[in-house]
């Protein structure tokens, strides 16, 4: 394993390692305005939500590494403590990237990138009409992390209004993760797209107390077939099945076929049973998979 002391790296090298490793990062497409009424629109991937009560997002326009200058977004917010956070999805990602061009102050990135300005209801900066979710925010605090090149400036933005396009909602009025078509930043020029094909769910162990991987037999924990993700699923069950429940799975056709074909061949039997369990785990048939590996 490569081990690096961050103090031994140049800023460019450190930035490269961090941005490739700490990813994907959601994109804050921020609209701001200065006291003279000049509008700025710029994307930032140092961004996330940090509180629900109050509803708070934080994004960070860092000082430029090459010359230690600050960005217009930060300068505007220090004058007018309001912003709109426009969420970026795939249909607008190329225009969003174009808006990151360092145009001179006073140049409106809405016009340069071809976006439509939509008046906000509570704050002065306009919204991006093309964005699937637009959040009007009041800036509560700006925390300067340093005066050196690359230093961040944390903007704590409290969300006051949320505007959501109805076409990304499900029948219950909630945002449909498969419809919003989000994108996120990776390292360098790389992005990723959240499509229905690469979505998956992980059951949260909030309402039950999982038995833990350590409660599984050693042969299961050291399986040459089961992965760490497989063990995580098995360890998230509430309790181990009873001996009768385990014995009953012998009558399942796929299990019976393996047992009959591997009489006297314990190593191949274990491997084939674990492979069957993996197939069932892929289809979230966790309880039956657990019974199989405990045979």
HELIX and SHEET records of a PDB file:
HELIX    1   1 UNK A    6  UNK A    8  5                                   3    
HELIX    2   2 UNK A   11  UNK A   21  1                                  11    
HELIX    3   3 UNK A   72  UNK A   79  1                                   8    
HELIX    4   4 UNK A   90  UNK A   92  5                                   3    
HELIX    5   5 UNK A   93  UNK A   98  1                                   6    
HELIX    6   6 UNK A  109  UNK A  113  1                                   5    
HELIX    7   7 UNK A  166  UNK A  168  5                                   3    
HELIX    8   8 UNK A  196  UNK A  198  5                                   3    
HELIX    9   9 UNK A  213  UNK A  215  5                                   3    
HELIX   10  10 UNK A  218  UNK A  221  1                                   4    
HELIX   11  11 UNK A  228  UNK A  234  1                                   7    
HELIX   12  12 UNK A  243  UNK A  248  1                                   6    
HELIX   13  13 UNK A  249  UNK A  251  5                                   3    
HELIX   14  14 UNK A  253  UNK A  261  1                                   9    
HELIX   15  15 UNK A  266  UNK A  282  1                                  17    
HELIX   16  16 UNK A  286  UNK A  293  1                                   8    
SHEET    1   A 7 UNK A  39  UNK A  44  0                                        
SHEET    2   A 7 UNK A  28  UNK A  33 -1                                        
SHEET    3   A 7 UNK A  82  UNK A  87 -1                                        
SHEET    4   A 7 UNK A 133  UNK A 144 -1                                        
SHEET    5   A 7 UNK A 153  UNK A 164 -1                                        
SHEET    6   A 7 UNK A  55  UNK A  60 -1                                        
SHEET    7   A 7 UNK A  47  UNK A  52 -1                                        
SHEET    1   B 2 UNK A 117  UNK A 118  0                                        
SHEET    2   B 2 UNK A 127  UNK A 128 -1                                        
SHEET    1   C 2 UNK A 183  UNK A 185  0                                        
SHEET    2   C 2 UNK A 191  UNK A 193 -1                                        
END                                                                             
